[in-house]
Amino acid sequence: MTISAGRALRAFVSSIACAAAFAAAGCTGSGTAQQVANSQPRVATYRCGEAGDIRVTNTGAVVIVSAAEGVSEETGEPEVARYELVAAPPNQRSRYGAEGLALVLEGREALWMKAGRAPLDCTR
């Protein structure tokens, strides 16, 4: 199943808007830590075609995404950026975001979005 960039982005934006309403209403997630652990691996590498790979370390409410950001002019080595994204809304474990960044996880697929760049469809 391929995640369409438009569908995922709309779902992510809607979830951000709903997160404030959920927080105000005092809603909490009903999933246990074990259910969260079973939904996605703790550490996974996703292949994003020619754009390279992303590595996702998943703690449940937070993911850390390590992504290639080009090659160092000084050393010629790949440069890797590290981003910390929170679950949005907080009671789920498939959509994460931070300012200008979004990650949607669905099974073995990930949609990695960074402001100003085309979304990347990635597979582990």
Backbone bond lengths (Angstrom), bond angles and torsions (degrees), N, CA, C in turn:
res aa  C-N    CA-C-N  psi(-1)  N-CA   C-N-CA  omega(-1)  CA-C   N-CA-C  phi
1 M - - - 1.442 - - 1.518 108.25 -
2 T 1.314 117.33 125.60 1.450 121.52 178.89 1.523 109.10 -97.45
3 I 1.299 115.70 135.39 1.457 121.74 178.02 1.518 107.10 -84.67
4 S 1.326 117.82 122.54 1.463 118.65 176.87 1.522 107.96 -77.32
5 A 1.322 115.50 138.44 1.466 120.45 -177.35 1.518 110.78 -60.23
6 G 1.321 117.45 -42.47 1.463 120.49 -179.25 1.517 112.14 -63.96
7 R 1.352 116.20 -45.02 1.460 120.34 -178.94 1.522 110.43 -64.15
8 A 1.314 116.49 -44.10 1.460 120.40 -178.71 1.525 110.78 -66.33
9 L 1.323 117.20 -41.32 1.461 120.10 -179.73 1.521 110.52 -65.39
10 R 1.349 117.26 -42.95 1.469 119.99 177.64 1.518 110.46 -61.52
11 A 1.341 117.11 -43.00 1.465 120.43 179.55 1.520 110.58 -63.64
12 F 1.329 116.85 -40.44 1.460 120.48 -179.34 1.527 110.60 -65.62
13 V 1.334 116.56 -47.03 1.463 120.25 -179.59 1.527 109.93 -62.11
14 S 1.338 117.31 -41.66 1.465 120.64 177.73 1.512 110.85 -62.66
15 S 1.332 116.55 -39.82 1.464 119.30 -178.87 1.523 111.64 -66.78
16 I 1.329 117.60 -34.87 1.462 120.73 176.65 1.528 109.33 -63.37
17 A 1.329 116.64 -44.45 1.460 120.30 -179.48 1.521 111.01 -64.21
18 C 1.328 116.44 -37.77 1.463 120.27 -179.23 1.526 112.05 -74.99
19 A 1.312 117.49 -25.78 1.467 120.39 -176.80 1.525 111.50 -58.14
20 A 1.313 116.41 -41.50 1.468 119.33 179.68 1.523 110.49 -64.75
21 A 1.329 116.49 -39.99 1.464 119.96 178.83 1.521 110.76 -65.46
22 F 1.333 117.14 -41.89 1.465 120.84 178.69 1.526 110.64 -63.08
23 A 1.325 116.37 -42.96 1.465 120.17 -179.30 1.523 110.30 -63.58
24 A 1.326 116.13 -42.25 1.457 120.06 -179.86 1.527 111.37 -65.56
25 A 1.338 116.42 -33.47 1.458 120.69 -179.01 1.521 111.98 -82.10
26 G 1.332 117.01 -9.75 1.461 120.33 179.18 1.511 113.19 77.88
27 C 1.327 118.35 22.50 1.457 121.40 179.88 1.514 109.93 -73.28
28 T 1.318 116.11 144.65 1.453 120.59 175.58 1.514 108.35 -129.60
29 G 1.315 116.21 158.66 1.452 120.61 178.24 1.515 110.21 -72.17
30 S 1.336 115.65 152.34 1.455 119.75 -179.75 1.523 111.92 -101.68
31 G 1.357 117.93 -2.61 1.453 121.09 -178.00 1.524 111.76 -75.58
32 T 1.325 114.99 148.61 1.456 119.56 176.13 1.509 109.53 -90.83
33 A 1.312 116.76 168.11 1.463 120.90 178.16 1.525 110.36 -60.86
34 Q 1.324 117.67 -35.82 1.463 120.96 179.70 1.524 110.76 -65.72
35 Q 1.342 118.71 -40.37 1.453 121.48 177.98 1.521 110.28 -63.13
36 V 1.322 117.09 -40.82 1.455 121.12 178.12 1.516 109.96 -62.84
37 A 1.312 116.86 -45.23 1.461 121.42 -178.70 1.517 110.98 -62.04
38 N 1.338 118.35 -34.96 1.458 121.62 -177.94 1.520 112.93 -79.00
39 S 1.334 118.94 -19.21 1.452 120.43 -174.92 1.529 112.66 -74.36
40 Q 1.293 119.36 -36.08 1.460 124.18 179.13 1.518 108.45 -143.77
41 P 1.338 117.00 148.20 1.470 118.08 177.43 1.530 110.84 -66.49
42 R 1.299 115.78 155.35 1.469 120.83 179.57 1.519 111.22 -63.39
43 V 1.330 117.49 -41.74 1.466 122.28 177.37 1.521 107.60 -133.05
44 A 1.325 116.12 129.26 1.466 120.42 179.95 1.516 109.74 -145.76
45 T 1.325 115.14 146.20 1.456 121.19 174.41 1.521 107.57 -108.23
46 Y 1.317 115.70 129.86 1.456 122.52 179.85 1.520 108.68 -111.46
47 R 1.308 117.05 131.34 1.463 123.00 178.05 1.524 107.87 -87.11
48 C 1.329 115.78 128.18 1.462 121.16 -176.46 1.521 111.05 -117.36
49 G 1.314 117.46 35.76 1.460 122.00 179.38 1.515 111.68 65.89
50 E 1.331 115.37 -141.39 1.461 121.10 -177.87 1.523 112.76 -66.36
51 A 1.333 116.77 -17.69 1.463 120.54 -179.79 1.526 111.85 -74.40
52 G 1.329 117.34 -9.03 1.456 120.54 179.16 1.517 112.02 102.40
53 D 1.301 116.24 -158.81 1.459 122.63 -177.02 1.523 109.54 -117.86
54 I 1.324 114.20 157.78 1.458 119.97 167.53 1.522 106.53 -123.20
55 R 1.308 115.26 145.86 1.467 121.47 176.76 1.525 106.89 -114.39
56 V 1.327 115.84 126.63 1.459 121.02 -176.31 1.520 109.00 -115.51
57 T 1.321 115.98 121.06 1.459 122.25 172.55 1.522 105.70 -103.95
58 N 1.330 115.65 117.28 1.453 121.93 -170.68 1.524 110.66 -110.46
59 T 1.342 116.00 119.18 1.460 120.22 176.82 1.526 111.46 -107.36
60 G 1.324 117.06 5.04 1.464 121.65 -179.40 1.504 110.61 105.53
61 A 1.317 118.04 -79.93 1.462 121.63 -178.23 1.526 112.04 -80.99
62 V 1.333 117.23 -14.48 1.461 122.68 -178.55 1.522 108.74 -138.21
63 V 1.332 115.81 142.14 1.461 120.41 169.61 1.524 107.95 -122.49
64 I 1.314 115.33 149.49 1.454 121.40 173.26 1.520 106.14 -114.75
65 V 1.324 115.84 120.76 1.459 122.08 -178.81 1.520 107.81 -106.47
66 S 1.327 115.89 125.20 1.457 121.89 173.55 1.521 106.67 -108.05
67 A 1.337 116.46 122.87 1.459 120.71 -175.14 1.518 110.62 -135.18
68 A 1.326 115.60 142.99 1.458 120.99 177.08 1.519 109.26 -64.85
69 E 1.312 116.35 136.75 1.466 121.79 -179.18 1.522 111.34 -125.10
70 G 1.295 117.45 29.71 1.457 119.93 179.53 1.511 111.58 108.47
71 V 1.325 114.87 -165.43 1.463 121.90 -176.94 1.521 108.97 -121.30
72 S 1.319 115.84 136.43 1.459 121.26 179.04 1.530 109.66 -65.61
73 E 1.327 115.99 130.55 1.465 120.18 176.98 1.518 111.22 -68.16
74 E 1.338 116.48 -30.09 1.460 120.87 -177.76 1.522 112.91 -76.19
75 T 1.346 116.25 -46.36 1.465 119.67 -173.36 1.523 114.25 -105.71
76 G 1.331 117.16 -18.50 1.454 120.27 -176.52 1.527 112.46 78.66
77 E 1.331 116.90 1.24 1.464 122.18 -179.78 1.531 110.15 -87.37
78 P 1.331 116.71 152.19 1.472 119.38 176.45 1.526 110.68 -63.79
79 E 1.325 116.09 140.39 1.452 121.44 175.26 1.521 108.19 -99.74
80 V 1.310 116.44 136.51 1.457 121.60 -178.29 1.523 108.71 -119.21
81 A 1.334 114.91 129.24 1.466 120.62 176.36 1.520 108.27 -100.52
82 R 1.320 115.92 149.17 1.472 122.04 -178.64 1.522 107.50 -120.66
83 Y 1.337 115.38 126.34 1.461 121.50 -178.41 1.523 109.50 -124.18
84 E 1.327 116.51 137.66 1.460 121.79 176.26 1.524 107.80 -108.57
85 L 1.338 116.25 121.93 1.456 122.31 -178.12 1.522 109.26 -121.26
86 V 1.321 116.42 142.78 1.462 121.21 179.61 1.521 110.04 -102.03
87 A 1.337 115.91 154.26 1.458 121.49 176.38 1.522 108.51 -62.09
88 A 1.334 115.87 136.28 1.463 119.82 -179.17 1.528 109.42 -141.03
89 P 1.328 119.10 106.02 1.452 127.70 3.03 1.522 111.12 -74.36
90 P 1.317 117.04 164.53 1.463 121.49 -172.37 1.520 115.29 -64.29
91 N 1.312 119.18 -19.18 1.463 120.27 -174.73 1.524 113.87 -91.01
92 Q 1.310 119.61 12.45 1.465 121.64 178.53 1.523 109.78 -128.30
93 R 1.323 117.10 171.56 1.466 120.60 -174.72 1.531 112.70 -135.12
94 S 1.338 116.42 37.25 1.457 118.06 176.84 1.529 113.14 -130.88
95 R 1.323 118.52 -15.40 1.461 122.44 -179.46 1.525 109.04 -124.57
96 Y 1.328 114.53 129.01 1.461 120.93 -176.79 1.523 108.41 -134.18
97 G 1.323 116.38 150.42 1.449 117.91 179.28 1.511 113.28 -160.12
98 A 1.298 113.97 161.75 1.454 125.09 172.27 1.526 104.10 -150.77
99 E 1.296 117.74 171.19 1.453 120.16 -176.26 1.532 111.58 -53.26
100 G 1.334 115.45 117.53 1.460 121.32 177.83 1.516 115.30 78.65
101 L 1.347 118.33 3.21 1.456 122.03 -176.95 1.528 110.17 -132.28
102 A 1.330 116.18 146.27 1.463 120.03 174.98 1.521 108.95 -151.62
103 L 1.328 115.34 145.09 1.456 122.67 176.14 1.521 107.17 -134.49
104 V 1.334 116.16 128.03 1.460 121.80 176.03 1.520 106.84 -119.15
105 L 1.339 116.34 123.24 1.464 122.25 179.77 1.521 108.98 -106.90
106 E 1.320 116.47 132.44 1.458 121.65 178.40 1.528 107.91 -146.48
107 G 1.327 115.84 103.16 1.462 119.76 -178.04 1.512 110.85 61.86
108 R 1.333 116.09 -123.18 1.466 121.59 -179.61 1.529 112.08 -92.61
109 E 1.326 117.31 8.15 1.459 121.16 -177.23 1.518 111.94 -113.51
110 A 1.317 114.45 151.80 1.460 121.38 176.26 1.522 107.71 -137.85
111 L 1.307 115.72 140.30 1.450 121.83 173.23 1.523 106.18 -112.22
112 W 1.334 117.61 115.17 1.456 123.88 -176.58 1.521 107.38 -105.96
113 M 1.336 116.37 120.52 1.457 121.42 -177.69 1.518 110.13 -122.76
114 K 1.321 113.93 132.96 1.457 121.58 179.52 1.528 106.73 -133.44
115 A 1.324 116.66 128.35 1.462 121.00 -177.11 1.521 111.27 -50.78
116 G 1.320 115.66 135.12 1.457 121.06 177.62 1.517 114.69 84.75
117 R 1.334 117.07 -1.24 1.476 121.22 -179.70 1.519 109.57 -127.91
118 A 1.321 115.84 156.96 1.457 120.24 176.71 1.531 108.78 -68.95
119 P 1.339 117.98 141.42 1.470 120.69 177.67 1.529 110.23 -61.82
120 L 1.339 116.13 148.31 1.456 121.31 179.09 1.521 109.41 -109.19
121 D 1.324 116.86 126.49 1.456 122.32 171.42 1.518 107.20 -89.58
122 C 1.317 116.87 121.24 1.456 122.11 -173.97 1.537 109.74 -125.59
123 T 1.336 115.96 151.00 1.462 121.51 -179.78 1.529 109.64 -134.31
124 R 1.349 116.04 139.72 1.469 118.44 176.14 1.500 109.39 -99.40
